[in-house]
Amino acid sequence: MRRYRIFVVSVLMIIFAGFVFAQEPKKLKRLNPLRYEIVDTSRLVVIYVHRTYDPVLDVAKAPDEMLLLGDKFSMYRSYGRYKVDSLLSKNPYMTYDEYKRYDNEFGGFQDNLVKSYDAGTLRYGGWIFMNSYRYTEEIPKIQWKLAKGTETILGKKCRMATCRFRGRDWTAWYCPDIPISEGPWKFGGLPGVILKMEDSKGEHLIEATEIRQASIPFGYPQKLYVKSTREKFLKELADYKNDPVKSLESVGTVAKDKEGNIIRPSRKKLFYNPIELE
Amino acid sequence: MKNFPDRILVFILVTVIAMTVSGKTITGIVSNEDYVPIKGVIVQLIEGEDPIDFMTTGGDGKFSFNTDTVSNGMILSFSLLDYESQEVVVSEDSVYNVVLMKKGTDLTEFVVRAPHTRVKGDTIVYDVASLTSKSDRNIGDIIRKLPGVTISGNVIYYDGEPINRFYIEDMNMLGGSYSVAANNINPEDIKSISVYERHQPKKVLKDVEFTDRAALNLTLKKKRMLRPIGFVKAGGGAGDRMLYDADVYGMLISPTNQSLLAAGGNNAGKVYGTMNETGGETRNYNLCSDIVNLYPLGSASLPVARYYNNNSAKVNASSLFKINRDYTMTSRVGYSFDKDNYSNATYTEYLGTGEDNVIYSDEGTSWFANHSVNACINLESNSESFYLLNELYFQGKFSDNDYRICNDRTVMQSLSNRDFLVEDRFNSIIRKGGNVFDVGARMTFSTSPHNRMTVVDNTSEVPYISQILKGNTFFSTFTAKYTSVWDTFSFGGDANADISLDSFRSDEGDSDMFVGTNEEHGYKIGVFLRPFFSFDIGRLKWRTEIPVSFHTIRYKDVVDNRIYSDSRPYIDFSSNLLWKMSVYLSLQGGFSLRHDYGGLKDFIDNPLYTSYRTETVLGTGALSSSGSKRGNVMLRYSNPLNGLNTSLRLSCGRTDRNQLSSSVVSETEETVSSIERRNRINTFSWAIDAAKRMHNVVVKVSGNGIASQREAMRQNRDLTVDSRFRTVSATLLTYFLSDRLNMDVTAGYTGIEQRIKATGTKTDQSNVNCNFKISGFVIPYLELYSSVAFERSRLAEGGNRGYVFLDAGMRLKKRKFEIELKGANLTDERVYEYSITRSLDIGTYRYALRPLEVIATFKWMF
């Protein structure tokens, strides 16, 4: 019932937004940048390119993602989304067309995760269709196996380690010269920052392209969330991505043409291949 | 089973003994200078250089290793940001309390930026700033660093195939004339270069017709939009004569309009004649335009800048207007003028002529005066549902060339050619749902109203050869095509009619040598039906086409009052497969069966002159035809994020022809003709490319080879010729010391082997070249550079000849200004000699080179 209400509200919002922009496409409208509850300031930022391959659609995408490393917290988020938020905060009166252009150019996935070292927890913020979800879990204790291989990434000598994490076998290259036990996504716990990760199927490749010193305040996004658990969120996300039409129809949302006939898009599956399979 | 408890006991005993002998447990607390425990310290247990275990300290600063692998001599390493790292050797102790001293961490030591690459489907986006080094002059220097890209002449290749579009801001202003932009655009104006792999330029055909050719797109920096960008350059110098070099380049790019202007002139060795239209469409020229050999004295394997004494000028202007979201109008105009001369000597050994090969030698000087003009205007609409193109193209070439040849007498050959071509091309495609309708037409008129050759010698004032060629071709083709697209399957076909009206005339004029007159005219019609089907099942794309054609010709020989007519049908076949085996690996292969059908040339059966000593009979009086079978396969591994691109291409084919090339040579002249006889050519070719980009090193290795077997006739003797051609090249680009030192090394080897079975003649030519370029910035704005080119050629008469060319210069670049002083041929090599196997001959050429020259230029960028 709760999901039903959320989807009805979402559909109404879309219709309203469409109406507003259809009527006044050029009108300047203040767009509010996403607010954050600041918990820490980064000292070091690592930019990664994350290549994901969807073998069903045979499509690969490679957005930029960023790891903000503070003293007590770290945050992992879309680098493109960070750029859009920065532009929006500098120019809140940008037109919707401008916003769309920036969003198309830079915008990536909207998920984010914040690790609290003191609490030992990780808060994940995700997005399904028009709704934000949030779940909290303990920072995963990954059973790493140190291996003998080395690779030079960004000119820095990295050592190899392997692990199995939630359904995938990973190979990581960490940099002992940067003694921060962090990495992309939920990964971490190695004796050095992780600069590259690759799963055994070649479906995910996360590689650092830039390390920079930057003081960027970061924290938890302030928006309305549906509280969830990791398992529930992953299931709902999988249902939606694998069959969005069915997922929407199950809560009573259907697309219709002028004659009132239900439109069922031929392409059912959306781009999706999660890091966590379990 | 009764021994099972005993085995457990033995196992436990062995384990306990092993633990007692080698294992130990070590613990400790890590604290700061005030003995306050520190949380999060990374503690590693290291054996030799390899960490074998690690952990991080908890809130109480404690760590503990309870493994049986701990042994004396290992190292405990403690590290944490903002603290001095410490290492302790493991001894007999089991407790290690460590104090870490605070330090100020300079985080800038960690800051580093890699060449930035993004991949989205078939698009790879390269960040130009991260690929640009200080010594790069133009965007072409960046493009050649990209994995999979090679630049040869003015053509850019990706995976061995010429690119099909060169966009600026996703708009096609330049067509095939993209070298103007690639050679002039400043990398600092460009934000990124995108490679669109397997790019279908017509959006309406996306997912309908797949292509293996790629496109490049330049994205400008935002602040470079809506304002003129470019440069003005001028300079002068000295060598054997005074030198000048001037260039102007300007470009204005906005979302709705693009304009480009390039002009220049020099006598420093840069020849513009070939820069007007490269990588463009194939056009139908009349027969006259390529009969006469423009280089009867040969051309060198060196860049023309080494041996052409030139005076050149050019101007190119292009503009594009975006009328609305889908419609664009583009115009391009280009003019170039080259007045060149060079001197050389040739020594030609004609093989397969008998026990003693015929040898011919002479010396000569060539003077070229070429004007070339082309203009193009087109209207294009390119959307997902509709495509429209109408393009009008004009080309004019005017050349007046003179050649002075000295052997036992002095001969003067003069060529005066005028060639014009006008073409209109139309294409419209409509896509409605799963149906695609495509209609097209192309009409070309090519004329050579004045194509004259005159040869005189020092024994007479009357030309002993005076020949006038005239030719016209009106070619038109009409196409209608239908495609039905289903979910994973599409089928359709196209109907196509080609009509060609041709005329040709050759007159001997006033000369001592009478070779006869040719005058032919007539038509050739080909009607084609090409049904096809294709599958697109995600990773697998397969397309098969079965063209059926019917050809008819009718030509009249006015001189002999004969009529030639012929009609015949053909069935061809082609099938291509693309299998994307994984995200990085793809396999592409194809097989084709194709027939080619001759034309007017086959009925020109009186001789004419193609050079001062070569008499040629173009046809046999019978229609030529050939059928070829060809198979090819390409395996490609590409991981752009790792900067790795490799490909292997194999191809083999067989061509059956009904005409055989025949020649008779003597010490004074050469007669080339064809005879009617079935013969076959077998070919096998291979090509391999590998490129790897690392942090500050780009390595490219490529090689290709062709092996062929063909038949020929010389001195009325049948010959079977086996040829093997191979070339291998490697390129290494490096950027060291924060871009202060750059090195560029290219090495190449070319080998040609030829064996003629009937005479037992075997030739083996090879050429090795190595180019080494180094540049460094001794102070931030001053670049010193030097390039050494080494050439080594095996000569026909035996022995090798090596050359070293040294060029060097300095460039002072500050903000928008640049001053450059450049010296060319500092080793002052004055003669270059090399040998090459061509057809059945070995030619040895000796060229007079430009001397040591120094030129200074000033450049202002805006």
Interface residues (C-beta under 8 A of the other chain):
Chain A: R43 L44 V49 R51 Y53 P55 V56 L57 D58 V59 A60 K61 A62 P63 D64 Y117 L146 K148 T152 I153 L154 G155 K156 R159 P176 D177 I178 P179 I180 S181 G189 L190 P191 G192 G202 E203 L205 E207 A208 T209 E210 I211 R212 Q213 S266
Chain B: G40 I42 Q44 D50 P51 I52 D53 F54 T56 S79 L80 L81 S85 L107 T108 F110 V111 V112 R113 A114 H116 T117 R118 V119 K120 G121 D487 G538 R539 K580 S582 V583 Y584 L641 M694 H695 N696
